[in-house]
């Protein structure tokens, strides 16, 4: 009678990865324990019950092996259907008009063809105050990391920033907005994101943002949908003022973009 290990050696010839076969070691051990003892292999004195257990154990091992192969092939096919972009970086520092403490909420937005694979879409920094002398800026050092996959470059990911300060009552109010596209080439990139805010009594601003303005405290006047900021549609009809800038460092890596006819320089 063949040992189960010998059966596995024959099954490796059908093209299954050997590491998948290795996942069935526990089942192989169960089967071998039924046909071997301390003195070596047993003779043909196995009972019908033992033979049935051996057969069931082998069938279970082969079934698990086939399932692993199917999963392996399915993952390989899925990986070949998309190109991927891996994004990491740091919100380093900013400089704003005024002296009040400011924090930044950031969020990544993308088109419908893009799917997040890993990482966090949104986050926020700590409150920071402006330094003095050579450190006359707001320091943050907030790290971010995210990866996407897609079949279409339309809707390329953007980073949207909402900057907040605190009023005399301790309530958060919006300081300004900013957005930038993720760099379209690999490597390290530095982007200076300008922060803007609507001027007071700007009817065009209300028309532009419509129902996307929060309905809470009127002083906050926060735009709750980041895609409104990133789209920029009809922004020319609104009046806005520059409130400062934020310096962001990106590290970008692409994968399989050449398969979709994209040229990355």
C-alpha positions in Angstrom: 0.0 0.0 0.0 1.3 3.5 -0.9 2.1 6.0 1.7 0.1 9.2 1.4 3.3 11.2 0.8 3.9 9.1 -2.3 0.4 10.1 -3.6 1.2 13.7 -3.0 4.5 13.4 -5.0 2.4 12.2 -7.9 -0.1 15.0 -7.6 2.6 17.6 -7.8 3.1 16.6 -11.4 -0.4 18.1 -12.3 0.9 21.6 -12.1 -0.2 22.6 -8.6 2.3 24.8 -6.6 4.2 22.7 -4.2 3.5 25.1 -1.4 -0.2 24.5 -1.8 0.3 20.8 -1.4 2.2 21.5 1.8 -0.9 22.9 3.4 -2.3 19.4 3.6 0.5 18.0 5.9 -1.9 17.6 8.8 -4.3 15.5 6.8 -1.4 13.4 5.4 -0.2 12.7 8.9 -3.6 11.5 9.9 -3.7 9.1 7.0 -0.2 7.8 7.6 -1.0 7.2 11.2 -3.7 4.7 10.1 -1.4 2.6 7.9 1.9 2.7 10.0 3.0 1.7 13.4 6.2 1.7 15.4 7.4 -1.4 13.6 6.9 0.0 10.1 4.1 -0.2 7.6 1.2 -2.5 8.4 0.4 -5.4 6.2 -2.9 -6.0 4.4 -4.8 -6.5 7.7 -6.6 -3.1 7.7 -10.2 -3.3 8.6 -12.9 -1.9 6.3 -13.3 1.1 8.7 -9.6 1.9 8.5 -9.7 1.7 4.7 -12.7 4.1 4.7 -10.8 6.6 7.0 -7.8 6.5 4.7 -9.9 7.1 1.6 -11.8 10.0 3.3 -8.5 11.6 4.4 -7.0 11.4 0.9 -10.1 12.9 -0.6 -10.1 15.7 1.9 -6.5 16.5 1.1 -7.0 16.5 -2.6 -10.2 18.7 -2.3 -8.3 21.3 -0.2 -5.5 21.3 -2.7 -7.9 21.9 -5.7 -9.6 24.7 -3.8 -6.2 26.4 -3.1 -5.3 26.1 -6.8 -8.6 27.8 -7.8 -8.0 30.6 -5.3 -4.4 31.0 -6.5 -5.6 31.3 -10.1 -8.4 33.7 -9.3 -6.0 36.0 -7.4 -3.6 36.0 -10.3 -6.4 36.9 -12.8 -7.6 39.8 -10.6 -4.1 41.2 -10.3 -3.7 41.3 -14.0 -6.9 43.3 -14.6 -5.8 46.5 -12.9 -3.0 49.0 -12.6 -2.1 50.2 -9.2 -0.8 53.3 -7.5 0.9 53.4 -4.1 0.9 56.7 -2.3 2.6 57.7 0.9 3.9 61.0 2.2 3.8 63.7 4.9 1.9 66.9 5.5 5.0 68.7 6.7 4.1 72.3 7.6 2.0 75.3 6.6 1.9 79.1 6.9 -1.3 81.0 7.4 -2.5 84.5 7.8 -3.1 85.2 11.5 -1.7 83.7 14.7 -4.5 81.3 15.9 -3.9 77.5 16.3 -4.8 75.5 13.2 -5.4 71.9 12.4 -5.8 70.1 9.0 -8.3 67.5 8.0 -7.3 65.6 4.9 -9.1 63.3 2.6 -8.4 61.5 -0.7 -11.0 61.6 -3.4 -11.0 59.8 -6.8 -13.3 58.9 -9.7 -15.8 56.0 -9.8 -13.3 53.7 -11.6 -10.9 53.8 -8.7 -11.0 51.4 -5.8 -9.0 51.7 -2.5 -7.0 48.6 -1.8 -5.2 49.6 1.4 -4.6 52.5 3.8 -6.8 55.3 5.1 -8.9 57.7 3.0 -9.1 60.4 5.6 -7.5 61.7 8.8 -6.5 64.8 10.6 -3.5 66.5 12.2 -3.0 67.9 15.7 -3.6 71.6 16.4 -0.4 73.6 15.7 0.6 77.1 16.6 3.0 79.4 14.7 6.5 79.4 15.9 8.9 82.2 16.3 12.1 83.3 14.5 13.4 80.7 12.1 10.4 78.5 13.0 7.8 81.0 11.9 5.4 78.4 10.5 2.9 75.7 11.6 4.6 72.3 12.0 2.5 69.1 11.5 4.5 66.1 10.3 1.4 64.0 9.6 2.1 60.8 7.7 -0.4 59.3 5.3 -0.4 56.1 3.2 -3.0 54.7 0.7 -3.1 52.5 -2.4 -5.6 52.4 -5.3 -6.3 50.2 -8.2 -8.1 51.1 -11.4 -8.6 50.3 -15.1 -9.0 54.0 -16.2 -6.9 57.0 -15.3 -10.0 59.3 -15.5 -10.7 60.6 -12.0 -7.1 60.6 -10.9 -6.9 60.7 -7.1 -6.6 64.1 -5.4 -5.7 65.2 -1.8 -8.2 67.6 -0.3 -7.4 69.7 2.8 -9.8 71.4 5.2 -8.1 73.7 7.6 -9.8 74.6 10.9 -9.2 77.1 13.7 -11.0 77.8 17.0 -13.1 80.8 17.9 -13.4 82.4 21.3 -16.2 80.0 22.3 -14.0 76.9 21.6 -15.9 76.0 18.4 -14.2 74.8 15.3 -14.6 77.1 12.3 -13.2 76.7 8.8 -10.0 78.5 7.9 -9.8 77.5 4.3 -9.6 74.7 1.7 -7.0 73.3 -0.7 -6.6 70.4 -3.1 -3.9 68.9 -5.3 -3.7 66.0 -7.7 -1.4 63.1 -6.8 1.8 63.4 -8.9 1.7 61.5 -12.2 5.3 60.3 -12.1 7.1 58.0 -9.7 9.4 59.1 -7.0 9.5 61.9 -4.4 7.5 65.1 -5.0 6.9 68.3 -3.0 3.7 70.2 -3.5 2.8 73.6 -2.2 -1.0 73.6 -1.7 -2.6 77.1 -1.6 -5.4 77.5 0.9 -8.5 79.6 -0.1 -11.7 80.7 1.6 -14.8 82.5 0.5 -15.0 86.3 1.1 -17.8 87.5 3.4 -21.2 88.1 1.9 -20.3 86.2 -1.3 -23.6 85.1 -2.9 -21.8 83.5 -5.7 -20.0 81.2 -3.2 -23.3 80.0 -1.8 -24.5 79.3 -5.4 -21.3 77.4 -6.2 -21.4 75.2 -3.1 -25.2 74.8 -2.9 -26.4 72.3 -0.3 -22.9 71.1 0.5 -22.4 73.7 3.2 -23.0 72.4 6.7 -26.3 73.4 8.3 -24.9 73.8 11.8 -23.2 76.9 13.1 -23.5 79.6 10.4 -20.0 80.8 11.3 -18.4 77.5 10.4 -19.7 77.6 6.8 -17.9 74.3 6.1 -18.2 72.5 2.8 -18.9 68.9 3.9 -18.3 67.2 0.5 -14.6 67.1 -0.5 -15.5 66.3 -4.1 -17.0 69.8 -4.4 -13.6 71.3 -3.6 -11.7 68.9 -5.9 -13.9 69.3 -8.9 -13.4 73.1 -9.3 -16.5 73.3 -11.5 -17.8 76.9 -11.9 -15.3 78.1 -9.2 -14.6 81.2 -11.3 -18.0 82.7 -10.3 -17.1 82.7 -6.6 -15.0 85.2 -4.7 -12.2 83.8 -2.5 -9.2 85.0 -0.6 -5.9 83.3 -0.1 -5.3 82.2 3.6 -1.8 80.7 3.2 -0.3 77.4 2.0 0.5 73.9 3.2 3.6 72.0 2.1 3.1 68.3 1.4 5.6 65.6 0.4 4.5 62.7 -1.8 6.2 59.3 -2.5 4.5 57.6 -5.5 4.9 54.2 -7.0 3.1 52.7 -10.0 2.5 49.1 -11.1 1.3 47.6 -14.4 0.5 51.0 -15.9 2.2 50.0 -19.2 -0.3 47.2 -19.8 -3.0 49.9 -20.2 -1.0 52.1 -22.6 -0.1 54.7 -20.0 3.4 56.2 -20.3 4.9 57.2 -17.0 8.0 59.4 -17.2 
